[in-house]
Amino acid sequence: MFFEGVGVLLQRKLLDIGLVSDLFGAEVKLAWKAVKPIVEERRKDLNELKIYEWFEYLYDEMKKKRADRCEEWLTYQHFQW
């Protein structure tokens, strides 16, 4: 899967989280939310916790990035008043 590969590249610091977020932010969120229940079921059924681990890593890192951006925006807005 494409996002699994992006997650590996991100973890190895071969991609910048800001670039990935700008390019694929919404798609990663929608895709992970769609496949998460299936992935969790497969992990449980096969007793294999590493299934799509890098896709989940990508999603988690993107959530952190979005939270940071939100905080930056709120701080910026605070100083604009």
VENHUPE-V686869 format. One record per pair of residues at least 12 apart in sequence whose ideal C-beta (glycine too) atoms are under 7 Angstrom apart, sorted by the first residue. I is the first residue (numbers start at 1). GAP is how many residues later the second one is. Records with the same first field share a line. If there is no record, write none. Layout:
BEGIN
I = GAP, GAP
END
This chain:
BEGIN
1 = 54
3 = 25, 28, 52, 55
4 = 48, 50, 51
6 = 14, 52
7 = 47, 48, 50, 51
8 = 46
10 = 48, 51
11 = 43, 46
17 = 44, 48
21 = 41, 44
25 = 37
28 = 30, 31, 34
29 = 33
32 = 23, 27
39 = 12, 13
END
